[in-house]
Amino acid sequence: MSLLACIDGSIYNASVRDHALWAAARLGCGVDFLHVIDRPPGLAPPSEPEGDLALDARTAVLRDLARIDAQRSRLSQEHGRLVLAEARSAAEAAGITPVNARLRHGHLVEAVEEFEDAVELVVLGKRGEHADFARLHLGSNLERVVRASTRPLLVAARAFRPVSQIVIAFDGGPSARRAVELACTGRLLAGLRVHLVCAGPDAAELRAHLNWARTLLEAHEVDHVVEQVDGHPEQVIAEYVRRHPIDLLAMGAWGHRGAREFLVGSTSTTMIRTCLIPVLLVR
């Protein structure tokens, strides 16, 4: 097995690469670096002018447009190959094998779906080349991949830093329980200090979920703390991350009710957007 790292020309590129290398080293697997060149919309042919345009002039304009399109396509491919070559060199220097570099034309979601059956994990950045950084908008590609992918997703923050402590946003749901199980038995999170935080009022159901998590963590001798805090999950988790030396947030890709949410407007969106650390979305 391998993991899939989606790299592009954004400022998240180096971080995605470094998070992928960190994950590959812990999982003991190789890396498939993927760079997707979006299908260009193409330059529209000139509209009909308010007068006669000589046939030769129109032919010349169309020829120039075709030349510009061809040049843009060539530059995009050269840039993609350069990005992939740099990532491959970094992986080889880190001793990660095997390493594959994949250049595709089309849409990122389609490319991820093509390869995800053969990978354990998908790594990508919070924002791409054209995201609105001033408003902290998430990249549209990230939202689409979260909706479509069936694999765990590691969403890289702006810069990589070594991971030693994680917080699990726990609501007792199936995917949140899977995150706890990964902390106990998975290679990716093995040996990390776990902060398990549950947001919500004290209730019998909540206590039962926390007892399950605490029992499992203790049985596997995981260094951990468990906290229950009354409040909204996005506020509770964000504040906890601000107050503690947390390096990674792990959470379920959908909530306790088991209904798969669209990322837009969900708790997942808020926490990925506002917590300035990488986020592991567990299926």
C-alpha positions in Angstrom: 0.0 0.0 0.0 0.9 3.6 -0.4 -0.4 7.1 0.4 -1.6 9.7 -2.1 -0.2 13.3 -1.7 -2.0 15.9 -3.8 0.5 18.7 -4.6 0.2 21.9 -6.6 1.8 25.3 -7.0 0.3 26.8 -3.8 2.1 27.9 -0.7 0.8 24.6 0.9 2.9 22.5 -1.5 5.9 22.0 0.7 3.7 21.4 3.7 1.6 18.7 1.9 4.9 17.0 0.8 6.3 17.1 4.4 3.1 15.9 6.0 3.0 13.0 3.4 6.6 12.1 4.2 5.9 12.1 7.9 2.9 9.9 7.4 4.7 7.5 5.1 7.5 7.1 7.5 5.1 6.2 10.3 3.0 3.9 8.1 6.1 2.2 6.5 4.7 2.8 3.0 5.5 4.6 -0.2 4.1 7.8 -1.6 2.3 8.6 -4.8 2.6 12.3 -5.6 -0.2 13.5 -7.7 -0.3 16.8 -9.6 -3.5 17.6 -11.6 -3.6 20.2 -14.3 -7.1 21.5 -14.4 -8.9 21.3 -17.8 -8.5 24.9 -19.1 -11.6 26.7 -20.1 -9.8 27.8 -23.2 -9.8 31.2 -24.7 -13.1 32.2 -26.3 -13.0 33.1 -29.9 -13.4 36.7 -30.7 -17.0 37.9 -30.8 -18.5 39.2 -33.9 -17.4 42.9 -34.3 -19.7 45.7 -35.1 -18.4 45.8 -38.6 -16.6 43.7 -41.1 -13.4 42.0 -40.0 -11.2 41.0 -42.8 -10.9 37.2 -43.1 -7.2 37.3 -42.9 -7.3 39.4 -39.7 -9.7 37.0 -38.1 -7.6 34.0 -39.1 -4.6 35.7 -37.5 -6.4 36.3 -34.2 -7.6 32.7 -34.0 -4.1 31.5 -34.8 -2.7 33.6 -32.0 -5.3 32.3 -29.6 -4.4 28.7 -30.5 -0.7 29.5 -29.9 -1.4 31.0 -26.5 -3.4 28.0 -25.5 -0.7 25.6 -26.6 2.0 27.7 -24.8 -0.1 27.7 -21.6 -0.6 24.0 -21.8 3.1 23.4 -22.3 4.0 25.6 -19.3 1.5 23.9 -17.1 3.0 20.6 -17.9 6.5 21.8 -17.3 5.5 23.3 -14.0 3.8 20.1 -13.0 6.8 18.0 -13.8 9.0 20.3 -11.8 6.8 20.2 -8.8 6.7 16.4 -9.0 10.5 16.1 -9.4 11.1 18.2 -6.3 8.7 16.1 -4.3 10.3 12.9 -5.5 13.8 14.1 -4.6 12.6 15.0 -1.1 11.0 11.6 -0.6 14.1 9.8 -1.8 16.3 11.9 0.5 14.1 10.9 3.4 14.4 7.2 2.5 10.8 6.7 1.5 10.2 4.0 -1.1 8.6 3.4 -3.4 7.9 6.9 -4.8 5.6 7.5 -7.8 5.0 10.8 -9.6 1.7 11.1 -11.4 0.7 14.0 -13.7 -2.9 14.1 -14.7 -5.2 16.5 -16.7 -8.7 16.9 -15.5 -10.2 17.4 -12.1 -8.6 16.5 -8.7 -11.6 14.6 -7.4 -11.6 12.3 -10.5 -7.9 11.7 -10.1 -8.2 10.9 -6.4 -11.0 8.5 -7.1 -8.8 6.8 -9.7 -6.0 6.0 -7.2 -7.6 5.9 -3.8 -8.5 2.2 -3.8 -4.7 1.5 -3.7 -3.8 3.9 -0.9 -4.2 4.0 2.9 -4.4 7.8 3.2 -4.9 10.9 1.1 -2.9 14.1 1.9 -3.8 17.5 0.6 -3.7 21.2 1.6 -6.4 23.3 3.2 -6.2 25.7 0.3 -5.0 25.6 -3.2 -3.5 28.1 -5.6 -6.7 30.2 -6.0 -8.2 30.1 -2.5 -9.2 33.3 -0.7 -6.6 33.6 2.0 -7.9 36.9 3.3 -11.2 35.3 4.2 -9.7 32.0 5.2 -11.9 30.2 2.7 -11.2 26.5 2.2 -10.2 25.4 -1.2 -13.0 24.1 -3.3 -11.0 21.0 -4.3 -10.7 20.1 -0.6 -14.4 20.3 -0.1 -15.1 18.1 -3.1 -12.5 15.5 -2.1 -13.9 15.3 1.4 -17.4 14.6 0.0 -16.2 12.1 -2.5 -13.3 10.2 -1.0 -13.7 7.0 1.0 -10.2 7.1 2.6 -8.9 8.9 5.6 -7.8 12.4 4.7 -4.8 14.3 6.3 -5.4 18.0 5.6 -2.1 19.8 5.9 -1.7 23.1 7.7 0.3 26.0 6.3 3.6 24.6 7.5 4.7 21.2 8.9 5.9 20.7 12.4 6.7 17.4 14.2 3.7 15.7 15.7 3.9 14.6 19.3 0.4 15.5 20.8 -3.0 15.1 19.2 -6.5 16.0 20.1 -9.4 13.8 19.1 -12.7 15.6 18.8 -15.0 12.9 20.2 -18.7 12.6 19.9 -19.2 8.9 20.3 -20.1 8.3 16.7 -18.7 5.5 14.5 -16.0 7.6 12.8 -14.9 9.3 16.0 -14.6 5.9 17.6 -12.5 4.8 14.6 -10.2 7.7 15.4 -9.7 6.4 19.0 -9.0 3.0 17.6 -6.4 4.4 15.3 -4.7 6.1 18.2 -4.6 2.7 20.0 -3.7 0.3 17.3 -2.8 2.3 14.1 0.7 3.0 13.0 0.0 6.6 12.0 -0.8 7.8 15.5 1.1 5.2 17.5 3.0 6.6 20.6 1.5 10.1 20.4 0.0 11.7 23.5 -3.8 11.8 23.0 -6.1 14.5 24.3 -9.7 13.3 23.9 -12.2 16.1 24.1 -15.9 15.8 24.0 -18.1 18.9 23.7 -21.6 18.8 25.2 -23.6 18.8 28.5 -23.0 16.1 31.0 -25.4 13.3 30.3 -25.6 9.5 30.7 -25.1 8.8 27.0 -22.1 11.1 26.8 -20.5 9.5 29.9 -21.0 6.1 28.3 -19.1 7.2 25.2 -16.3 8.6 27.3 -16.0 5.5 29.4 -15.7 3.4 26.2 -12.9 5.7 24.9 -11.1 5.8 28.3 -11.2 2.0 28.7 -9.8 1.4 25.2 -7.0 4.0 25.7 -6.1 2.5 29.0 -6.1 -1.0 27.7 -3.6 -0.1 25.1 -1.5 2.0 27.5 -1.9 5.2 25.5 -0.7 8.3 27.2 -3.9 10.3 27.3 -6.2 12.8 29.0 -10.0 12.8 28.6 -12.0 16.0 29.0 -15.7 16.8 28.6 -16.6 20.5 28.1 -20.0 22.0 27.8 -20.4 24.0 24.6 -20.5 23.9 20.8 -17.8 21.5 19.3 -16.2 24.0 17.0 -15.7 26.5 19.9 -14.7 24.0 22.5 -12.1 22.3 20.2 -10.7 25.5 18.8 -10.2 26.9 22.3 -8.6 23.7 23.5 -6.1 23.7 20.6 -5.2 27.3 21.5 -4.6 26.5 25.1 -2.5 23.3 24.7 0.5 22.3 22.6 -1.5 20.3 20.1 0.1 19.3 16.8 -2.8 17.6 15.0 -6.6 17.4 15.3 -8.3 14.0 14.6 -12.0 13.9 14.0 -14.7 11.9 12.3 -15.6 12.8 8.8 -19.3 12.8 9.9 -21.0 13.0 13.2 -22.7 10.8 15.8 -25.9 10.4 13.8 -24.0 8.7 11.1 -25.4 11.0 8.4 -22.7 12.1 6.0 -22.6 15.9 6.0 -21.6 18.1 3.2 -18.5 19.9 4.3 -19.8 23.4 3.6 -21.3 24.9 6.7 -20.5 21.9 8.9 -18.6 21.7 12.1 -15.8 20.0 10.1 -15.5 23.1 8.0 -15.2 25.5 10.9 -12.5 23.4 12.7 -10.4 22.9 9.6 -10.6 26.5 8.8 -10.0 28.0 12.2 -7.6 25.5 13.8 -4.1 26.3 12.5 -2.9 22.7 12.7 -3.3 19.7 10.4 -6.6 17.8 10.6 -7.0 14.1 10.1 -10.5 13.2 8.9 -11.3 9.6 9.8 -13.9 7.5 8.0 
